[in-house]
Structures are given as structure tokens and as C-alpha cells.
């Protein structure tokens, strides 16, 4: 096995172990839906909410012995923020511009 294949395999295992793909995908979906003025702050806050949710859910699963549940993070910005999703910004979302 080449060094490159080994590195790719390690990265894939790491990504799966930490459930990174749905978190990053969800963050990008929320980012592009809301088009905030400060996208970097938005991403920081999103990741902080995910991290807090994971800690809370991990604590619950440890206390109950239930390790079967995965955090709900994939693209669900409403659940993450506890707020109603904003309407898409026409400047960022071409679908919104087509409605009007």
C-alpha cells in the first residue's frame, strides 16, 4: 500500500469516527441559506452549537447506557439554533429570486 493510500484511509477513518461530513455539510447548507454578514462568526457559532449538543447527548447516553444515538446535525440548522429558519436571501440563493 502506498503512503498516499494509507494517508487517505486514515483521513477517511478519522472523518467517519468523528462524523465530520454531515456536520460540515449541515454548516454549509445553513451558511448558504442565511448568508450572514460575518460568515466566519456564523461558522464558529455553528460548530460551538454542534460541540455543545454532542457533549449534552454524550452525557445523556453515558448516564442511560444508550450509545446508539448519533447527534442530529446534518443540515438541520433549525434544530441547532432552536429558531425558525430564515427565508433564503435572493442574493445568495437563486431559487429565492425565481419565486418573486
C-alpha positions in Angstrom: 0.0 0.0 0.0 1.4 3.4 -0.9 1.9 6.2 1.6 -0.8 8.2 -0.2 -3.4 5.4 0.1 -2.5 5.0 3.7 -3.0 8.7 4.4 -6.3 8.7 2.6 -7.5 5.7 4.5 -6.5 7.3 7.8 -8.3 10.5 6.9 -11.4 8.6 5.9 -11.4 6.7 9.2 -11.0 9.9 11.1 -13.8 11.6 9.2 -16.1 8.7 9.9 -15.1 8.3 13.5 -15.9 11.9 14.3 -19.0 12.2 12.0 -17.5 15.2 10.3 -19.1 15.1 6.8 -22.7 15.7 8.0 -21.6 18.4 10.4 -19.6 20.3 7.7 -22.4 19.7 5.1 -25.0 21.0 7.5 -22.9 24.0 8.4 -22.5 24.9 4.7 -26.2 24.4 4.0 -27.1 26.7 6.9 -24.4 29.3 5.9 -25.6 29.5 2.3 -29.3 29.6 3.3 -28.7 32.5 5.8 -25.9 34.3 4.0 -24.8 36.1 7.2 -22.8 39.3 7.2 -20.0 37.6 9.0 -19.7 34.0 7.6 -16.7 33.2 9.8 -18.5 34.1 13.0 -21.5 32.1 11.8 -19.4 29.0 11.3 -17.7 29.4 14.7 -21.1 29.6 16.4 -22.5 26.7 14.4 -19.5 24.5 15.4 -19.9 25.6 19.0 -23.5 24.6 19.0 -22.6 21.2 17.5 -19.9 20.6 20.0 -22.3 21.5 22.9 -25.0 19.3 21.5 -22.6 16.4 21.2 -21.4 16.9 24.8 -25.0 17.0 26.0 -26.1 13.9 24.0 -22.9 12.0 25.1 -23.7 12.8 28.7 -27.2 11.5 28.3 -26.1 8.4 26.6 -23.4 7.7 29.2 -25.9 8.2 32.0 -28.5 5.9 30.4 -26.1 3.5 28.9 -27.6 4.2 25.4 -24.8 4.6 22.9 -26.9 4.0 19.8 -28.0 7.6 19.0 -26.0 9.9 16.8 -26.2 13.7 17.2 -28.7 15.4 15.0 -26.5 17.8 13.0 -26.8 17.1 9.3 -28.2 20.2 7.7 -30.7 20.8 10.4 -29.9 24.4 11.3 -33.4 24.9 12.8 -32.8 22.2 15.4 -29.3 23.5 16.0 -30.4 27.1 16.7 -33.8 26.5 18.1 -35.1 29.1 15.7 -37.3 29.1 12.7 -35.2 29.0 9.5 -34.9 32.4 7.8 -36.2 32.8 4.2 -33.3 32.4 1.7 -31.6 35.6 0.7 -32.1 36.2 -3.1 -28.5 37.4 -3.4 -27.3 34.0 -2.2 -30.0 31.6 -3.3 -31.1 31.8 -6.9 -34.2 29.7 -6.1 -35.5 32.6 -3.9 -35.1 35.1 -6.7 -37.1 32.9 -9.0 -40.1 32.9 -6.6 -40.7 36.6 -6.9 
